[in-house]
Amino acid sequence: MPDLCGIQLQHPVINASGTFDAIAARRVYGDELLRDFPFSAFVSKTITPEPRVGNEPQRIWETPAGMINSIGLPNKGLDGFLAEDLPQLAELPVPLIVSVMATTREEFARLVEGVGDRDEVAAIELNVSCPNVHSGLIVGEQPLETAALLEELRPRTAKPLIVKLTPNVADPAAVAVAAEEGGADAVSLINTLKASATDPLTHRPGIAAGHGGLSGPAVRPIAVAQVRAVCAAVGIPAIGMGGVCDGADALEFLDAGARLVAVGTESFRDPLAGRRVAAELSELLPTPS
Ligand code: RRO
């Protein structure tokens, strides 16, 4: 059984934040979803201190072997999440990881303390890599900013802190090392790759925001390369993701050094993909003796 920062998991396949709405899925599949949950841990959609409506549509653009998104973090804010979503997510039969994002260290601290105080929460993912919020600095693009953020947050919770890394830098391993030195317990990668597309009918960007983040099978070789580089540079565990569609894809990430693998874009095509990927992966892994 894999272990992530002391959290025991039934198998190595979890979801990528923002790609599986467990509350909506429960409405569709009922308690059947809980009996055979697709993932061994659940990562929430990223929340921010205050509610956000997200970006103007068009928010998604299909590309060859992938898609570009610029959703822009729609969410209920910390108080809305704690009051409305957390009780429902706590009913899932797997550990809960809450993803948080803010634009200042103080706001990050408010999120980490607010979420970290709750027994229902097993770990916190710090999203320092969203490509779709125009707040100026993306913390995860700079090792020094990443280390400073971790040094601020580390003393504020005993819960494991996972840093979600951006692929949009020359040296993701340098950011991962900074996160580790700041006290992170794990890293997850990759978030989406900065991308754009032109609508052939309007000759304007297909995404209203002008650009967004690319995900899906198209990004997998880049993700595998970055996971390999990060795992060679840090001692903390990595959660690898980027275009995982089947068990063989998942194995690529484990072979690159990842402890766990996340399924993202594939869940939009097949909401139960996580379950299938986990089953296929277990066929490919050697049986423990
Ligand atoms: O909401 C989004 O637009 C979004 C987020 Br928070 C993220 O981390 N990565 C992404 O591709 N989209």
Residues whose N, C-alpha, C, O or C-beta is under 5 A from the ligand:
A	BS01	RRO	T46 N69 S70 I71 G72 L73 S129 C130 P131 N132 T192 G213
